[in-house]
Structure formats: structure tokens, C-alpha cells
Amino acid sequence: MNKSSHPPIALIKTKSAYSLWFQTLAEFPKVYRYNLGGKIEGYFLLLLESLFIASYLSKEKKIAQLSIVVLKLDNLKFFLQLAWENKCISNDKYSVLSENLNEIGRMVGGWKRGLEKQNSPE
């Protein structure tokens, strides 16, 4: 897989994970839906926006944007884990969402490393 194919694939995978999250949020306990659920929702949307932006930037600016993507993804994983630990998300949904987010992280990390390698003097 070449480096140029990572942006659309990571974005498509994130959109798919967001669709699963969207369904999960509807099942979230009402008392936590708008605080913890809203926080997770916000990070998902920031992650999607950051990936979308990264796909259109020049190589030099992409690396910095991908660092933002990684930060948003790590925050999302943290709050998702917090929701799972507090039984707001079933084990099954947490497992699927976590695996999707881990895969997205590997894609973004590979994309970023590839760009860094291209930009470094040999």
C-alpha cells in the first residue's frame, strides 16, 4: 500500500468507527450521554475534521497536522476507555471501537512516519 492511499483509508475507517459510535451513543445511559458521551462525540468529530484537513495539506504541513490527529485519537481512546470502565459501553462495542481506533492509529502513524522519512535528508 503506498503512502498516498493512507489518508482516504484512515478517513473512511474513522467514518465507519464514528457510525458505530453514533449508534452506541443512543444506548449510552442518559445521565452520562451529554457529558462523557458528548466528550467522546466531540473527540470523534475533531478526529474526523483533523484527518480531513490533513488529507489536503502540503507534505510539510501534513506532519504537524498528523501530530494533532494522533493527540485527538489518544484523547478519544482515553475517554472511550473511561466510558467502558464505568459501564456506559458494552464490552462488545468497546472491543470493536477500540480495535478500529487502534487500526486507525497504526494507519496514521505509518502515514506520518512515511512523510517524515520522505522529508528527512538521507
C-alpha positions, 0 to 999 in steps of 0.5 A: 500500500503506498503512502498516498492511499493512507489518508482516504483509508484512515478517513473512511475507517474513522467514518465507519468507527464514528457510525458505530459510535453514533449508534452506541451513543443512543444506548449510552445511559442518559445521565452520562450521554451529554457529558462523557458521551458528548466528550467522546462525540466531540473527540470523534468529530475533531478526529474526523475534521483533523484527518480531513484537513490533513488529507489536503495539506502540503507534505510539510504541513501534513506532519504537524497536522498528523501530530494533532490527529494522533493527540485527538485519537489518544484523547478519544481512546482515553475517554472511550476507555473511561466510558467502558470502565464505568459501564456506559459501553458494552464490552462488545462495542468497546472491543470493536471501537477500540480495535478500529481506533487502534487500526486507525492509529497504526494507519496514521502513524505509518502515514506520518512516519512515511512523510517524515522519512520522505522529508528527512535528508538521507 
